[in-house]
Amino acid sequence: MFFMADDQRFDALGCAGNRFLKTPNLDRIAEEGMRFAEAFVTNSLCSPSRATALTGLYSHAHGVTWNAGPRSSLELRFPTFPKLLRQRGYFTALAGKWHIRSAPEGFDQWCILPGQGQYHDPVMLAGSARVKLRGYVDDLICDQAIEVLRNRPRNRPFCLLCWFKAPHRPWEPPERYRKAFDDVTFPAPATFPLDLKDRPAAVRNADMRLADLTDFAPLGVVAGAPPEERRRLNYQLLVKHYYRVLLALDENVGRLLDFLDRQGLAEDTFVLHTSDNGFFLGEYGLFDKRMMYEPSIRVPMLVRYPAGFAGGRVDTEHMVLNTDIGHTILDYAGLRLPEEARTHGRSWRPLLEGRRTAWRQSFLYEYFEYPAITCTGKMRGVRTGRWKLIHYIQQPEEFELFDLERDPEERTNLASDPRYRSRFLQLRSELERLRLLLKDDRSDDGAPAPPCPWRLRAPPS
């Protein structure tokens, strides 16, 4: 059973130490299994990340590099882990937010939202049928998933993907949680007031500033108010709504875990929960994701399998990626993804079972959706346990270098500091090594960045 949220950041979990948000059902997966504290996506964007989870490949390899248009279709020559499981005899099903342009393949049964879907009374697609449903979207997705399990063929093992809409924009909670956190004033992150004027152009020019967020205008955020006032009001409303929709997601995860218990399936069912990417909640005055900063690339990663490994552990040592998900699921089913994918990801099984194994010391990050919504520039980067180098790949080419041990909030760019020249060159070499290993595309290297027609405001000078 594979749960996926949309835009849930790594610390939007009770078990990750969140002071305000209670997620008892997600916490249960962690308590009865493993929580990976160092979990990352390799492209912090919805469609590319989902295709990566399915194929075990980086986005430049599987072809889903954007959220829309032809670059959001999965190349069918790459087998997905559900397709391989189905070939082995598994009953495979999908309920919820698919958000890949090409139709689902490798499933016996699927019921998905078209595109982003709607929070209330959504349309869902089941094959060629288009059905208007009444109710709250994540409740309905959970209903569909339970019906799939209840009516599944009992002579076959199953694989169910339950992919929720929350906590994606526009953050519309169900009525039962509409007033949650009304009495809370959330403290802003320490980097909330930072000015972006010294950041690279790809960051400065992105339309991701809380002061420019228009979703909450009906709730009293006045467009003509001073930017600082808009940013302050938008921040409080964003966090409250973001947490409210996550309360409903957690509740529905609990419904499915309880169903497994009642059916006697919990012991022998591999359960995984993650998100397609992280999210800024006010860091640097931003919302959304896409960039290679920590709030954007770090995600929850919870795994439970009582028949396979002991629970109650937190792994703070190993960097695990969304490229690993399909490899891990197939490993426990006695299968493997094709050889090409095995250079992109690997199974967590030895980590889950407490066996010592050599593990990655670095990983590649990539983002390609430009020019498009938010106007965030293209980038690649490399992250190690301590260091991060970000390369903004279109003109003007720029770099950021951060020492995450001394500067976990990524405040000080060391890329041009002569004292760190050797570290900069070492990480550039490692970035090149990973690109060669993963057969990365080079068509955008050093190319001019065209104007972005989606821009909401004039780029700062």
Buried (B, 14 or more C-beta within 10 A) or exposed (E): BBBBBBBBBBBBBBBBEBEBBBBEBBBBBBBBBBBBBBBBBBBBBBBBBBBBBBBBBBBBBBBBBBBEEEBBBBEEEBBBBBBBBBEBEBBBBBBBBBBBBBEBBBBBBBBBBBEBBBBEEBEBBEEEEEEEBEEBBBBBBBBBBBBBBEEBEEEBBBBBBBBBBBBBBEBBBBEEBEEBBEEEEBEBBEBBEBEBEEBBBBBBBBBBBBBBBEBBEEEEBEEEBEEEEBBBBBBBBBBBBBBBBBBBBBBBBBBBBEBBEEEEEBEEBBBBBBBBBBBBBBBBBBBBBBBBBBBBBBBBBBBBBBEBBEBEBEBEEBBBBBBBBBBBBBBBBEBBBEEBBEBBBBBBBBBBEEEEEEEBEBBBBBBBBBBBBBBBBBBBBBBBEEBBBBBBBBEEBBBBBBBBEEEEBBEEBBBEEEEBEEBBEBBBEBBEEBBEEBEBBEEBBEEEBEEBEEBBEEEEE
